[in-house]
Amino acid sequence: MLAIPDTWAQDLTTFPSDLSMPYTLTPGRAAGTFLAEVKNRRIVGSRFASGCVVVPAQDFCPRTGDSDPELVEAPQTGEVTGFTQTDAGLIALIRIDGSDFDMTHRILDATLDALAIGQRVQAVWGDGEGILAIEGFRLSSDAPRGEVRSLDNAEKPMEQVPYRLDLHYEHAFGPYYGRLFDEIKTNRRIMGVRTSNGEGALIPPREIDDITHKPTGTWVELKQTGTVRAMSVIYLEFIGQTQPPPYIYAEIMLDGASTRLIHNVGGIDMSRAKELVKPGTRVRAVWREGERTGSLADISHFELIDEG
């Protein structure tokens, strides 16, 4: 009998992964004008019918919800209203002169002990883009108090801003998913855990039985054959696909399992996909050649079993 999961090593190697999402940001008239004007070293704000001034410029007033503001040129001076120390340096809430709301930015050439609420600051320009064209703010006790004024000869608003969000993860899979992926990589075995009543096996393996909410049982090696229970033919292209469409995405019940594994069915004439693959179709795992990743991607696809 195979060991229970609790006896499997807890301190398993983490799995690094990256999530990258490209965006196209549409900033709107107010923020778009702010972004267009920073190259001219001008700070653009919004003045609403209520008299509220917001810096940087926004299309809607945070206090009243008013829209269609007058765009104005804001001073490059203000005062500190709050601050904190971070790994990236000193970050402060700064009330630009004439504004009714705070903006967040860096404080340059200062220490935490030297900061105090109410200190005067002045913008320092750099070579960055967007809000980072302002490199930060520097303490300036003698900075004169500026005034908001009309924005003359404004640049055309920036309509689109390409943007990408990159997230880096270290996954600690634990004893259940950890052994599943380790066995796939090392031994090309698909492991599950027995249900609490011992009548089937759960894949992916987990600590608690979904039906009874009781602890699951011992490890079991599942067969690499199974039956398609549901399937879709994917024709659309989207970001993150690992293969070009068309392809088949299927829910497969491995022999001896109580739950379904989601994977691809391949190796067929895709023009006959709906004819060849349907609920009840028998399939077999096909392992990918080359470097092993320790993930379900090590299974290239499931192929049809000729039972004729």
C-alpha positions as CSV (number, residue, x, y, z in Angstrom):
1,M,0.0,0.0,0.0
2,L,1.3,3.5,-0.8
3,A,2.0,5.9,2.0
4,I,-0.5,8.5,3.2
5,P,0.2,12.1,2.0
6,D,1.3,13.3,5.5
7,T,4.5,11.1,5.2
8,W,5.6,12.9,2.0
9,A,8.3,15.6,2.3
10,Q,6.9,19.0,3.2
11,D,9.9,21.1,2.2
12,L,9.6,20.7,-1.5
13,T,11.2,22.9,-4.1
14,T,9.1,26.0,-5.0
15,F,7.9,26.5,-8.6
16,P,8.7,29.9,-10.1
17,S,6.3,31.3,-12.7
18,D,5.7,34.6,-14.4
19,L,2.3,36.2,-15.2
20,S,2.5,38.9,-17.9
21,M,-0.5,40.9,-19.0
22,P,-0.4,43.6,-21.7
23,Y,-2.8,46.5,-21.5
24,T,-3.8,49.4,-23.6
25,L,-4.8,52.2,-21.2
26,T,-7.2,54.9,-22.4
27,P,-6.6,57.7,-19.9
28,G,-9.4,60.1,-21.0
29,R,-9.3,63.9,-21.7
30,A,-8.0,65.1,-18.3
31,A,-5.4,62.4,-17.4
32,G,-4.5,62.3,-21.1
33,T,-3.6,66.0,-21.1
34,F,-1.7,65.6,-17.9
35,L,0.4,62.8,-19.5
36,A,0.9,64.9,-22.7
37,E,2.1,67.9,-20.8
38,V,4.7,66.4,-18.5
39,K,7.2,66.5,-21.3
40,N,6.8,70.2,-21.2
41,R,7.4,70.1,-17.5
42,R,3.9,71.4,-16.7
43,I,1.7,69.8,-14.1
44,V,-2.0,69.7,-15.2
45,G,-4.9,69.7,-12.8
46,S,-8.7,69.8,-13.0
47,R,-10.9,72.6,-11.7
48,F,-14.6,71.7,-11.3
49,A,-17.7,73.8,-11.2
50,S,-17.8,73.4,-7.4
51,G,-14.4,75.1,-7.2
52,C,-12.6,71.9,-6.2
53,V,-9.1,71.5,-7.8
54,V,-7.6,68.0,-8.3
55,V,-3.9,67.4,-9.2
56,P,-3.1,65.3,-11.2
57,A,-6.0,66.0,-13.5
58,Q,-9.1,63.8,-13.4
59,D,-12.3,63.7,-15.4
60,F,-14.5,63.4,-12.3
61,C,-14.4,65.3,-9.0
62,P,-13.7,62.8,-6.1
63,R,-15.8,64.9,-3.8
64,T,-18.9,65.8,-5.9
65,G,-18.8,63.5,-8.9
66,D,-18.9,66.6,-11.2
67,S,-17.5,66.1,-14.7
68,D,-16.3,68.3,-17.6
69,P,-13.7,70.2,-15.6
70,E,-11.6,73.1,-16.7
71,L,-8.0,72.0,-17.1
72,V,-5.5,74.2,-15.3
73,E,-1.8,74.5,-14.8
74,A,-0.9,73.7,-11.2
75,P,2.2,75.0,-9.3
76,Q,5.2,72.8,-8.9
77,T,5.3,73.4,-5.1
78,G,3.2,72.0,-2.2
79,E,3.5,70.6,1.3
80,V,3.8,67.2,2.9
81,T,0.5,65.9,4.4
82,G,1.7,62.3,5.2
83,F,4.7,60.0,4.6
84,T,6.1,56.6,5.1
85,Q,9.4,54.6,4.5
86,T,9.3,51.8,1.9
87,D,11.8,49.6,0.1
88,A,11.6,52.0,-2.8
89,G,12.4,55.0,-0.6
90,L,10.4,57.7,1.1
91,I,6.8,58.0,-0.2
92,A,4.7,61.0,0.7
93,L,1.2,62.5,0.3
94,I,1.7,65.9,-1.2
95,R,-0.9,68.6,-1.4
96,I,0.1,70.7,-4.4
97,D,-0.5,74.4,-3.8
98,G,-4.1,75.3,-4.8
99,S,-5.3,71.6,-4.9
100,D,-8.0,70.2,-2.6
101,F,-6.6,66.7,-2.7
102,D,-3.3,64.9,-2.1
103,M,-1.1,63.2,-4.7
104,T,1.4,60.4,-3.9
105,H,5.0,60.7,-4.9
106,R,8.6,60.2,-3.8
107,I,10.6,62.4,-1.5
108,L,14.2,62.9,-2.7
109,D,17.5,63.5,-0.8
110,A,15.9,63.2,2.7
111,T,15.7,60.8,5.6
112,L,12.6,59.7,7.5
113,D,13.7,61.6,10.6
114,A,14.0,64.8,8.6
115,L,10.4,64.7,7.4
116,A,7.5,66.4,9.1
117,I,3.9,67.2,8.2
118,G,3.5,70.6,6.7
119,Q,7.0,70.8,5.2
120,R,7.3,72.7,1.9
121,V,8.4,70.7,-1.2
122,Q,9.2,71.4,-4.8
123,A,9.0,69.1,-7.9
124,V,12.2,67.7,-9.4
125,W,12.0,66.7,-13.0
126,G,13.7,63.7,-14.5
127,D,13.8,61.7,-17.8
128,G,11.0,59.3,-16.9
129,E,7.6,59.0,-18.6
130,G,4.1,59.8,-17.3
131,I,3.9,60.6,-13.6
132,L,7.6,59.5,-13.3
133,A,8.7,62.4,-15.5
134,I,8.5,64.1,-12.1
135,E,11.4,62.3,-10.5
136,G,10.1,63.3,-7.1
137,F,9.8,66.2,-4.7
138,R,12.6,67.8,-2.7
139,L,12.3,69.5,0.6
140,S,12.4,73.3,0.1
141,S,11.6,75.4,3.1
142,D,11.8,78.7,1.2
143,A,9.6,77.5,-1.8
144,P,7.1,80.3,-2.6
145,R,3.4,79.3,-2.5
146,G,2.2,78.9,-6.1
147,E,-1.2,79.5,-7.6
148,V,-3.4,77.5,-10.0
149,R,-3.7,79.3,-13.4
150,S,-5.4,78.7,-16.7
151,L,-3.7,76.2,-19.0
152,D,-2.7,77.9,-22.3
153,N,-1.8,76.1,-25.5
154,A,-2.4,72.7,-24.1
155,E,-1.1,69.6,-25.8
156,K,-3.6,67.2,-27.4
157,P,-4.5,64.6,-24.8
158,M,-2.7,61.3,-25.0
159,E,-5.3,58.8,-26.3
160,Q,-3.7,55.5,-25.5
161,V,-0.9,54.3,-23.3
162,P,0.6,50.8,-23.9
163,Y,1.2,49.1,-20.5
164,R,2.3,45.7,-19.2
165,L,1.9,44.2,-15.8
166,D,4.5,41.6,-14.9
167,L,4.0,39.4,-11.7
168,H,6.6,37.0,-10.5
169,Y,5.5,34.1,-8.2
170,E,7.2,31.3,-6.2
171,H,4.6,28.6,-5.7
172,A,4.9,26.2,-2.7
173,F,2.8,23.3,-3.8
174,G,2.8,21.4,-0.5
175,P,2.7,17.6,0.0
176,Y,-0.3,17.0,-2.3
177,Y,0.3,19.0,-5.5
178,G,4.0,18.7,-4.8
179,R,4.1,14.9,-5.1
180,L,1.7,15.0,-8.1
181,F,4.0,17.2,-10.1
182,D,7.2,15.5,-8.8
183,E,5.9,12.1,-9.9
184,I,4.9,13.5,-13.3
185,K,8.4,14.9,-13.8
186,T,10.5,12.1,-12.3
187,N,8.5,8.9,-13.0
188,R,5.8,9.9,-15.5
189,R,3.2,8.7,-13.1
190,I,-0.2,10.4,-12.4
191,M,-0.9,10.2,-8.7
192,G,-4.2,10.8,-6.8
193,V,-5.4,10.2,-3.3
194,R,-8.2,7.8,-2.3
195,T,-11.5,9.2,-1.3
196,S,-12.4,9.1,2.4
197,N,-14.5,5.9,1.8
198,G,-11.9,4.3,-0.4
199,E,-14.2,3.9,-3.4
200,G,-12.3,6.1,-5.8
201,A,-9.5,8.6,-6.2
202,L,-9.2,12.3,-6.4
203,I,-7.2,14.1,-9.1
204,P,-5.6,16.5,-8.4
205,P,-4.9,15.1,-5.0
206,R,-6.0,17.1,-2.0
207,E,-6.3,16.8,1.8
208,I,-10.1,16.9,2.2
209,D,-12.7,14.9,0.3
210,D,-15.0,17.2,-1.6
211,I,-18.1,15.2,-0.9
212,T,-17.7,14.0,2.7
213,H,-15.5,16.8,3.9
214,K,-13.4,14.1,5.7
215,P,-9.6,13.6,5.3
216,T,-8.6,11.7,2.1
217,G,-6.9,8.4,2.2
218,T,-3.7,6.8,0.8
219,W,-1.9,7.6,-2.5
220,V,-2.9,5.7,-5.6
221,E,-1.3,5.6,-9.0
222,L,-3.9,6.3,-11.6
223,K,-4.0,4.7,-15.0
224,Q,-3.0,6.8,-18.0
225,T,-6.1,5.9,-19.9
226,G,-9.6,7.4,-19.4
227,T,-12.9,8.5,-20.9
228,V,-13.9,11.9,-22.2
229,R,-16.9,13.2,-20.3
230,A,-17.1,16.7,-21.9
231,M,-15.2,18.6,-24.6
232,S,-15.0,21.8,-26.5
233,V,-13.3,22.7,-29.8
234,I,-11.4,26.0,-29.3
235,Y,-11.3,28.2,-32.4
236,L,-10.7,31.6,-30.9
237,E,-7.3,33.1,-30.3
238,F,-6.5,34.7,-27.0
239,I,-3.5,35.8,-24.9
240,G,-1.9,33.0,-23.0
241,Q,-2.6,30.1,-25.4
242,T,0.1,27.5,-25.5
243,Q,-1.0,26.2,-28.9
244,P,-2.7,27.6,-32.0
245,P,-6.4,26.9,-32.5
246,P,-8.2,24.8,-33.4
247,Y,-7.7,22.3,-30.6
248,I,-9.8,20.2,-28.2
249,Y,-10.1,21.0,-24.5
250,A,-11.6,18.1,-22.7
251,E,-12.7,16.8,-19.3
252,I,-11.2,13.4,-18.9
253,M,-12.1,10.8,-16.2
254,L,-9.0,8.7,-15.8
255,D,-9.7,5.0,-15.1
256,G,-10.0,4.6,-11.3
257,A,-10.5,8.3,-10.7
258,S,-13.6,10.0,-9.2
259,T,-12.9,13.4,-10.6
260,R,-12.1,14.8,-14.0
261,L,-8.7,16.0,-15.4
262,I,-8.8,18.9,-17.9
263,H,-6.4,18.5,-20.7
264,N,-6.1,18.5,-24.5
265,V,-7.1,15.8,-26.9
266,G,-4.9,15.7,-30.0
267,G,-3.3,13.7,-32.8
268,I,-6.5,13.8,-35.0
269,D,-7.8,15.4,-38.1
270,M,-9.3,18.6,-36.6
271,S,-11.8,18.9,-39.4
272,R,-13.4,15.8,-38.0
273,A,-13.1,16.8,-34.3
274,K,-16.8,16.7,-33.5
275,E,-17.2,13.4,-35.2
276,L,-14.1,11.7,-33.6
277,V,-14.2,13.1,-30.0
278,K,-17.4,13.1,-27.9
279,P,-18.5,12.1,-24.4
280,G,-17.6,8.4,-24.0
281,T,-14.5,8.5,-26.3
282,R,-11.6,6.5,-24.8
283,V,-8.2,8.3,-24.6
284,R,-4.6,7.7,-23.5
285,A,-1.9,10.1,-22.2
286,V,1.0,11.0,-24.6
287,W,4.1,12.3,-22.8
288,R,6.1,15.2,-24.2
289,E,9.6,14.6,-25.3
290,G,12.5,16.7,-24.2
291,E,12.9,18.7,-21.0
292,R,10.4,17.9,-18.2
293,T,8.8,20.8,-16.4
294,G,7.1,19.0,-13.5
295,S,3.6,20.1,-14.5
296,L,0.6,18.8,-16.5
297,A,2.3,20.3,-19.6
298,D,4.6,17.2,-19.4
299,I,1.6,15.4,-20.9
300,S,1.6,16.6,-24.5
301,H,-2.0,15.5,-25.1
302,F,-4.4,12.6,-24.9
303,E,-4.7,10.4,-28.0
304,L,-7.7,8.3,-29.1
305,I,-7.6,4.6,-28.2
306,D,-8.5,2.3,-31.0
307,E,-10.7,-0.3,-29.3
308,G,-12.0,-1.7,-32.6
